[in-house]
Amino acid sequence: MTAVRSLRGPLLLTLTLLVAWQVLHQWAGDTALTAPLPTLEHLWQMIGQRRFLPHLRETGLAFAQALAIAWLGGVGIGVLLGGHRLSGEVAEPILVGLYSLPKITLYPVILLLFGLGISAKIAFGVIHGIIPVILFTMNAVRNMRPVYLRAARAMRLSAVQTAATIIVPAALPEIVSGFRVGFALTLLGTLIGEMFASQRGIGYMLVRAMETGDTGTVMALALLLVVLATAASAALLRLDRRLHRGPTP
């Protein structure tokens, strides 16, 4: 009974979105928006095509590497800046300014540094996703209870041991919040990177479909990305809420 109640909200939301999608299709027509059922059929056909798998693999590989760098690098830099208050205070306005900057303006620099190929896509994904992870981690370390650090000094832990066994576990709920934001932005950056300088990937397929007016392919790819991103975000959100609630007594 509890499981049914927990699924009622998502199912109702999904049904509402499908009805709204169908209504918009009736109003705009096939040239602007394909209907839900034909879009699902088109997506199923695409997934079954052999030429689709290399595009999906390319995007998945670039995104996975960009996400790993953004998450691990963001936590590492965030712990360092949070642990050294002066560095954090100097770096925070710079990071916020970079975060608000339209990242597309940096794309020529990325291409000059990394060239065409998967490296540029990974770099573009990282610069989108790493800053939120840094900011969330840095603020979590700043707000950590001082008694934890006093305990680390009392046990004579090294800086690495303190970070691994005390700081990161204590800041984990906020770090996961940063992971959730960084996930979506890293995916966005990877796809934008594929749109501008790539010959393979989901982003490349989206650009080619838009250029040829293939609305069905655009909608099918958009649906695939929404489903995958929503599922991952929901899993991270559930973990985030569980960590913020703390252990169940």
Secondary structure, 3 states (H helix, E strand, C coil): CHHHHHHHHHHHHHHHHHHHHHHHHHHHCCCCCCCHHHHHHHHHHHHHCCCHHHHHHHHHHHHHHHHHHHHHHHHHHHHHHHHCHHHHHHHHHHHHHHHHCCHHHHHHHHHHHHCCCHHHHHHHHHHHHHHHHHHHHHHHHHCCCHHHHHHHHHCCCCHHHHHHHHHHHHHHHHHHHHHHHHHHHHHHHHHHHHHHCCCCCHHHHHHHHHHCCCHHHHHHHHHHHHHHHHHHHHHHHHHHHHHHHCCCC
